[in-house]
């Protein structure tokens, strides 16, 4: 996990991901919550897709590792569903 004290960017799979400076510790308004949840949902979906694509590449070399990566994609999907549920509650 990384802190969000400073702006930075990094690459996930085939996409670049940027984090701006985030102010933590204040109460979020409805719009901020909706934006944050949508960001997390899209971010997780991107990771899940990347995990599945990489699992196919890993399969020939290590079927067991590929299975674990596919399992991680399924867990990411479960997290995404929870975030979508949360978005529906805002």
C-alpha positions, 0 to 999 in steps of 0.5 A, a space after each residue: 500500500 502507498 501513501 497519498 501525501 504527494 502527487 505521483 503516477 505509476 503503471 498498472 499492466 498496460 495503463 498509467 495511473 496517477 494519484 494527485 495530492 489527496 486531503 484526508 481526514 475531512 468529511 466527504 460530501 456526496 459528490 466526493 464519495 460518488 467520485 471516489 467510489 467510481 474511481 475505485 470501481 474502475 481501478 479494480 475492474 482494470 486490475 481484474 482484467 489485467 490479472 486475467 490477461 496475465 494469468 493466461 500468459 503465466 499458465 504455460 510456465 506455472 499453472 498453479 501461479 496462474 490459478 492463484 492470479 485468476 483467484 485474485 481476479 475473482 477476489 477483486 471482482 468481489 471487492 468491486 461488487 461491494 464498492 458498487 453496493 456502497 455506491 448504491 447507498 450514497 
